[in-house]
Structures are given as C-alpha cells and as structure tokens.
Amino acid sequence: MSELAAIVEALSRARETPAVLATLISVEGSSYRRPGARLLLLPDGTHLGSISGGCLEEDLKAHGRRVLATGRAMVVEYDTTAENDLVWGVGLGCQGVVRVFLERIPALSPPWVGTLRSNRAERRATVLVVDHGGADPTGTQLATEGAAVPSECGRFVETIPAPPALVVFGAGDDARPLAVFAKALGWHLTVADARGAYATPGRFPEADRLIVAPAAALAEGLVLDGRSYAVVMTHRYADDLALLRTLLPGDAAYLGLLGPRKRTARLLAQLQAEGFVPDAAMLAKLHAPVGLDLGGDTPETVALAIVSEVQARLAGKNPGFLRERPGPIHG
C-alpha cells in the first residue's frame, strides 16, 4: 500500500481522539521529498508516511504534540542551506529550505478523506487545497468541483492523479510477487486467469479485482486507458495469442509479454497469418521480453524488473543510473 493510501485508510477508521497531519507545502533547493509528502501522527504515538529521510520526523512529532494539544495549526520551516546546518547536532547537508504545515484532524474524519478514498478506488483524480496562511488557516480541503484552483500565497494546491492500473493476465506463482510490488506502489491491481483455482483472494489478497473467464474473454469488460498497464504471463501459448489479439489494438499504455523473443515472434507471425497485422503504434507499446535487464531469474527478480519498467514508462523516463544524470534527480 502506498504512503498516501495508508494515511487515508488510517484516517478513515474510527478514532476516539484527533490526529495530526503534516504536509510538505514548499521546497526551495534540494530536499529528500517533494511538496505533497505527508506524515500522519496518530494518537497512540505511531506515525505513517514521512517528510524527510528520517531527519526531521522527531522534531515534527514534537511540534505535532503542541498542535494536538492546542488545536492551532502551524507552519514549520527547516533551512539546511548553510554549510554547517545542524539539527540535533547532525548536519543534514540537503542544501534546501522546506516548509511543513501541521494541522489537527478531528476524530470524525473530514469530507476530503472519504472522497479521496473513494476516488482512489474508482481511479479518479482528486484536487486538494491546503490553506496554511493567515491567523486561522482552514487546512486540507477539497477543491471546489469544476473550478480552477490556482496555487497562491498561503495555499498549496495538489492534484492527486488516479492511481495507475496494472492488469496481470496469469495467476501463476510467479505473478504473486508482482502483485505484492504493485500494491506496495499504490497501483490498482487486477489479476485475471482462466483457472479459477489460481485467481483467488487467498493467493492474491492484494488484488482490487479478480477475473476468472476463458482466455478469449479475460480482457472483455476491462476499460484500459492511458494509465493502464497490462502484463501477459499465462505461460500458455493459446491464451497469450487470444490476449494479444484483444490487447494490442486497445488503449493500454503498455503491454508486457513474458517469454523469449522467438516465442513472441511466433505469436505475432500467427496473428498476421490470421489477418491481424499490428501497426507501429501497437508494436511500440509491446514490451517483449517484458521488464528491464536487472539480472536474476527468480519470480521476485523478474517481478522487480517488470514493475521497474512499468514505473519508468509511467514517469516517462529512460531508465539509467542516477549518478550519470546531469542536473537534479527530481523533475
């Protein structure tokens, strides 16, 4: 489960006492996290999420206890631009200025929590406005539906996109670590297989949706859009052929196929023999063999290679070493 999803789930549960939500509202220079990062301080002293790599959290907890006690929201600024910046005697060396807004969240969660939760489940975007200016800031709230909400002094506006969807065709044992990784990244996960004994909640508790149907019908009824990513790993030639016939002309942004190049070439040749000739756009989104070349051949390493490639496509990045990238690592 992603950080934001975990925070929303925690706020959705009934609580006897309020909690404190810290939101990173601005960054100047370098910072481990970017605006929109959140830290939830729960009444029992535990927390979810993070604002930094762990160097600011303890100080934020102290501020959070004051916000919890007084009910008054506050903005805390951390300036690490000095060469010898010290926080508890440790130089952070981040060379940046970060501002964090802390607000008390009542035991009865505000409307934005339920809306964000349902929007994530339905794969809809949500626009949040964090009012942090003035003597009595109103904190986090939903943007007025249909209205343009510009960022301005005293307000941080964030569009939280619909979570990407990963559809895994094939519910074999090697699909299980892929499901775990996908859910940890906060993706909406569908697992589909022709075998009812494989695509079960017990085997895939992370799945938001399970589909059991004949191979030719597995993709029917699925609405795949530009933030949908499909991976075919049934290990059955006939099933893969039927799925390629349906998925290649579809709107999914990415189509990964497990197996060697020769197998893929054979599948494409058979489709052409049947009269279906994939065009350049279809072939451009086909990744076969699926995944980045990270090394390893275990189910876990293969799953890591697949989610890494999907993440790169999702972010519009060409995978490479950060040490070889000129300029900032973010953006």
C-alpha positions as CSV (number, residue, x, y, z in Angstrom):
1,M,0.0,0.0,0.0
2,S,1.3,3.4,-0.9
3,E,2.1,6.1,1.7
4,L,-0.9,8.2,0.8
5,A,-3.2,5.2,0.7
6,A,-2.1,4.1,4.1
7,I,-2.7,7.6,5.5
8,V,-6.2,7.8,4.0
9,E,-7.0,4.3,5.3
10,A,-5.9,5.2,8.8
11,L,-7.9,8.5,8.8
12,S,-11.0,6.6,7.5
13,R,-11.0,4.4,10.6
14,A,-12.9,5.5,13.7
15,R,-10.7,7.2,16.3
16,E,-11.5,8.4,19.8
17,T,-9.1,11.3,19.6
18,P,-7.8,13.6,16.9
19,A,-4.6,13.0,14.9
20,V,-2.1,15.5,13.3
21,L,-1.3,15.6,9.6
22,A,1.9,17.2,8.4
23,T,2.1,18.2,4.8
24,L,5.2,19.4,2.9
25,I,3.9,22.5,1.3
26,S,7.1,24.0,-0.4
27,V,10.7,23.2,-1.2
28,E,13.5,25.6,-2.2
29,G,16.6,23.9,-3.4
30,S,17.3,20.2,-2.6
31,S,15.1,18.0,-0.5
32,Y,14.7,14.3,0.0
33,R,10.9,14.6,-0.5
34,R,8.8,16.9,-2.8
35,P,5.8,19.0,-2.0
36,G,2.8,16.8,-1.2
37,A,4.7,14.4,1.0
38,R,2.7,13.7,4.2
39,L,3.3,12.5,7.7
40,L,0.4,11.3,9.9
41,L,0.9,11.4,13.7
42,L,-1.6,9.1,15.3
43,P,-2.9,9.5,18.9
44,D,-1.0,6.4,20.1
45,G,2.3,7.9,19.2
46,T,2.8,6.0,16.0
47,H,3.1,7.6,12.6
48,L,2.6,6.9,8.9
49,G,4.4,8.4,6.0
50,S,7.4,10.7,6.0
51,I,8.5,14.3,5.2
52,S,12.2,13.6,5.0
53,G,14.6,10.7,5.1
54,G,14.1,10.4,8.9
55,C,16.0,13.5,10.0
56,L,13.0,15.8,10.6
57,E,10.4,13.4,11.8
58,E,11.3,13.6,15.5
59,D,11.2,17.4,15.6
60,L,7.9,17.3,13.7
61,K,6.5,14.9,16.3
62,A,7.3,17.5,19.0
63,H,5.5,20.2,17.0
64,G,2.6,17.8,16.4
65,R,2.1,17.3,20.1
66,R,1.6,21.0,20.5
67,V,-0.8,21.2,17.6
68,L,-2.7,18.2,19.1
69,A,-2.9,19.9,22.5
70,T,-3.8,23.4,21.3
71,G,-5.7,22.7,18.1
72,R,-3.8,25.5,16.4
73,A,-2.3,24.7,13.1
74,M,1.3,25.9,12.4
75,V,3.9,26.1,9.7
76,V,7.4,24.9,10.5
77,E,10.4,25.8,8.3
78,Y,13.7,24.0,8.1
79,D,16.6,25.7,6.4
80,T,19.5,23.4,5.5
81,T,21.2,25.8,3.1
82,A,24.1,26.7,5.5
83,E,27.2,24.6,5.1
84,N,27.1,23.6,8.8
85,D,23.4,23.3,9.3
86,L,22.7,21.4,12.5
87,V,19.6,19.5,13.5
88,W,20.2,17.8,16.9
89,G,23.9,18.1,16.2
90,V,23.7,16.4,12.8
91,G,24.4,18.3,9.6
92,L,21.8,17.4,7.0
93,G,23.6,18.8,4.0
94,C,20.5,18.9,1.9
95,Q,21.0,22.5,0.8
96,G,17.4,23.3,0.8
97,V,14.5,25.1,2.6
98,V,11.4,23.1,3.3
99,R,8.2,24.3,4.9
100,V,5.8,21.9,6.6
101,F,2.2,22.6,7.6
102,L,0.7,20.8,10.6
103,E,-3.0,20.6,11.3
104,R,-5.2,18.7,13.7
105,I,-7.6,16.2,12.1
106,P,-10.7,15.5,14.2
107,A,-11.7,12.1,15.3
108,L,-14.5,12.2,12.8
109,S,-12.6,12.5,9.6
110,P,-13.3,15.5,7.3
111,P,-15.1,15.0,3.9
112,W,-11.9,15.1,1.9
113,V,-10.7,11.8,3.4
114,G,-13.8,9.8,2.2
115,T,-13.7,11.5,-1.2
116,L,-10.1,10.8,-1.7
117,R,-10.5,7.2,-0.6
118,S,-13.5,6.6,-3.0
119,N,-11.7,8.4,-5.8
120,R,-8.7,6.2,-5.5
121,A,-10.9,3.1,-5.5
122,E,-12.7,4.3,-8.6
123,R,-9.5,5.6,-10.2
124,R,-10.4,9.2,-10.3
125,A,-8.2,12.3,-9.7
126,T,-8.7,14.4,-6.6
127,V,-7.7,18.1,-6.2
128,L,-6.8,19.1,-2.6
129,V,-6.2,22.6,-1.3
130,V,-4.1,23.1,1.8
131,D,-4.9,26.5,3.3
132,H,-1.9,27.3,5.5
133,G,-1.9,31.2,5.6
134,G,-3.4,33.7,7.9
135,A,-4.1,33.6,11.6
136,D,-6.7,30.7,11.4
137,P,-5.9,28.5,8.4
138,T,-8.5,26.0,7.4
139,G,-6.0,23.3,6.4
140,T,-6.7,20.5,3.9
141,Q,-9.9,20.5,2.0
142,L,-11.4,19.5,-1.3
143,A,-11.1,22.0,-4.2
144,T,-14.4,23.3,-5.5
145,E,-15.6,20.8,-8.1
146,G,-15.2,22.0,-11.6
147,A,-13.4,25.2,-10.6
148,A,-9.8,26.1,-11.4
149,V,-7.9,26.5,-8.1
150,P,-4.6,28.3,-8.7
151,S,-1.8,27.9,-6.2
152,E,-1.1,31.2,-4.4
153,C,0.5,32.6,-1.3
154,G,-1.0,30.8,1.7
155,R,-2.4,27.9,-0.3
156,F,-0.8,24.7,-1.6
157,V,-2.8,23.0,-4.4
158,E,-2.2,19.4,-5.3
159,T,-3.8,17.3,-8.0
160,I,-3.6,13.7,-6.8
161,P,-3.9,11.6,-10.0
162,A,-5.9,8.5,-10.4
163,P,-3.7,5.5,-9.5
164,P,-2.3,3.7,-12.4
165,A,-3.8,0.3,-13.2
166,L,-1.8,-2.9,-13.6
167,V,-3.7,-5.8,-15.1
168,V,-1.8,-9.1,-14.8
169,F,-3.0,-11.9,-17.1
170,G,-1.9,-15.1,-15.4
171,A,-2.2,-16.1,-11.8
172,G,0.7,-18.5,-11.5
173,D,3.1,-18.5,-8.6
174,D,5.4,-16.0,-10.4
175,A,2.6,-13.5,-10.6
176,R,2.4,-13.3,-6.8
177,P,5.5,-11.2,-6.1
178,L,4.4,-8.9,-8.9
179,A,1.1,-8.3,-7.2
180,V,2.9,-7.5,-3.9
181,F,5.1,-5.0,-5.6
182,A,2.3,-3.4,-7.5
183,K,0.2,-2.9,-4.3
184,A,3.2,-1.5,-2.4
185,L,3.4,1.1,-5.1
186,G,-0.2,2.0,-4.7
187,W,-1.3,0.8,-8.1
188,H,-4.8,-0.5,-8.8
189,L,-4.4,-4.2,-9.4
190,T,-6.4,-6.7,-11.4
191,V,-5.4,-10.3,-11.7
192,A,-7.1,-12.4,-14.5
193,D,-6.8,-16.1,-15.3
194,A,-8.8,-18.8,-16.9
195,R,-8.2,-21.1,-14.0
196,G,-10.5,-20.4,-11.0
197,A,-8.3,-22.3,-8.7
198,Y,-5.4,-19.8,-9.3
199,A,-7.1,-16.4,-9.3
200,T,-8.4,-16.5,-5.8
201,P,-8.4,-14.0,-2.9
202,G,-6.3,-16.3,-0.9
203,R,-3.5,-16.3,-3.4
204,F,-3.8,-12.7,-4.3
205,P,-5.1,-10.7,-1.3
206,E,-3.6,-7.6,-2.8
207,A,-5.8,-7.6,-5.9
208,D,-8.5,-5.0,-6.2
209,R,-10.3,-7.2,-8.8
210,L,-10.1,-10.8,-9.7
211,I,-11.3,-12.1,-13.1
212,V,-11.9,-15.7,-14.0
213,A,-13.0,-16.4,-17.6
214,P,-11.9,-18.2,-20.7
215,A,-8.8,-16.7,-22.2
216,A,-10.6,-15.1,-25.1
217,A,-12.9,-13.3,-22.7
218,L,-10.4,-12.3,-20.0
219,A,-10.0,-8.8,-21.3
220,E,-13.7,-8.2,-22.1
221,G,-15.3,-5.6,-19.9
222,L,-11.9,-4.1,-18.9
223,V,-11.6,-0.4,-19.5
224,L,-8.0,0.2,-20.2
225,D,-6.8,3.8,-20.6
226,G,-3.6,5.7,-20.9
227,R,-2.7,5.0,-17.3
228,S,-3.4,1.2,-17.7
229,Y,-0.5,-1.3,-17.9
230,A,-1.0,-4.9,-18.9
231,V,1.3,-7.8,-18.4
232,V,0.6,-11.2,-20.0
233,M,2.2,-14.1,-18.2
234,T,-0.2,-17.0,-18.6
235,H,2.6,-19.4,-19.8
236,R,0.0,-20.9,-22.2
237,Y,0.6,-20.1,-25.9
238,A,-3.0,-20.3,-27.0
239,D,-4.1,-18.0,-24.1
240,D,-1.3,-15.5,-24.9
241,L,-2.4,-15.5,-28.6
242,A,-6.0,-14.7,-27.7
243,L,-4.9,-11.9,-25.3
244,L,-2.6,-10.3,-27.8
245,R,-5.4,-10.3,-30.3
246,T,-7.5,-8.3,-27.9
247,L,-4.9,-6.1,-26.1
248,L,-2.7,-4.9,-28.9
249,P,-5.5,-2.7,-30.5
250,G,-6.6,-1.4,-27.1
251,D,-5.8,1.8,-25.3
252,A,-3.4,0.5,-22.6
253,A,-0.2,2.5,-22.4
254,Y,2.0,-0.6,-22.0
255,L,1.7,-4.3,-22.9
256,G,4.3,-6.6,-21.5
257,L,4.7,-10.2,-22.6
258,L,6.6,-12.8,-20.7
259,G,8.8,-15.2,-22.7
260,P,11.7,-15.2,-25.1
261,R,11.8,-13.2,-28.3
262,K,11.4,-16.3,-30.5
263,R,8.1,-17.1,-28.8
264,T,6.8,-13.5,-29.3
265,A,7.9,-13.6,-33.0
266,R,5.9,-16.8,-33.4
267,L,2.8,-15.3,-31.8
268,L,3.0,-12.2,-34.0
269,A,3.5,-14.3,-37.1
270,Q,0.4,-16.4,-36.3
271,L,-1.6,-13.2,-35.8
272,Q,-0.5,-12.0,-39.2
273,A,-1.4,-15.3,-40.8
274,E,-4.9,-14.9,-39.4
275,G,-5.1,-11.5,-41.0
276,F,-4.4,-9.3,-38.0
277,V,-1.3,-7.1,-38.7
278,P,-0.3,-4.9,-35.7
279,D,0.6,-1.4,-36.7
280,A,3.6,0.6,-35.5
281,A,1.8,2.1,-32.5
282,M,0.7,-1.3,-31.3
283,L,4.2,-2.7,-31.6
284,A,5.7,0.3,-29.8
285,K,3.7,-0.4,-26.6
286,L,4.6,-4.1,-26.8
287,H,7.5,-4.9,-24.4
288,A,8.6,-8.5,-25.1
289,P,10.5,-9.8,-23.3
290,V,8.9,-7.8,-20.5
291,G,11.0,-6.0,-17.9
292,L,14.3,-4.2,-17.5
293,D,17.6,-6.0,-17.7
294,L,18.3,-6.1,-14.0
295,G,19.7,-9.6,-13.8
296,G,18.2,-12.6,-11.9
297,D,15.6,-15.2,-12.9
298,T,13.7,-15.8,-9.7
299,P,10.0,-14.8,-9.5
300,E,10.9,-11.9,-7.3
301,T,13.7,-10.6,-9.5
302,V,11.5,-10.9,-12.6
303,A,8.7,-9.1,-10.8
304,L,11.1,-6.3,-9.9
305,A,12.3,-6.0,-13.5
306,I,8.7,-5.7,-14.6
307,V,7.5,-3.1,-12.1
308,S,10.7,-1.1,-12.8
309,E,9.9,-1.0,-16.5
310,V,6.3,0.0,-15.8
311,Q,7.4,2.7,-13.4
312,A,9.8,4.1,-16.0
313,R,7.0,4.2,-18.6
314,L,4.6,5.7,-16.1
315,A,7.1,8.5,-15.3
316,G,8.1,9.0,-18.9
317,K,11.8,8.2,-18.1
318,N,14.5,6.3,-19.9
319,P,16.0,4.0,-17.2
320,G,19.5,4.6,-16.2
321,F,21.9,5.3,-13.3
322,L,21.1,8.5,-11.3
323,R,24.8,9.2,-11.0
324,E,25.0,9.6,-14.7
325,R,22.1,12.0,-14.9
326,P,23.1,15.7,-15.2
327,G,21.2,18.2,-13.0
328,P,18.7,17.5,-10.3
329,I,17.4,14.0,-9.8
330,H,13.8,15.2,-9.4
331,G,11.8,16.6,-12.3
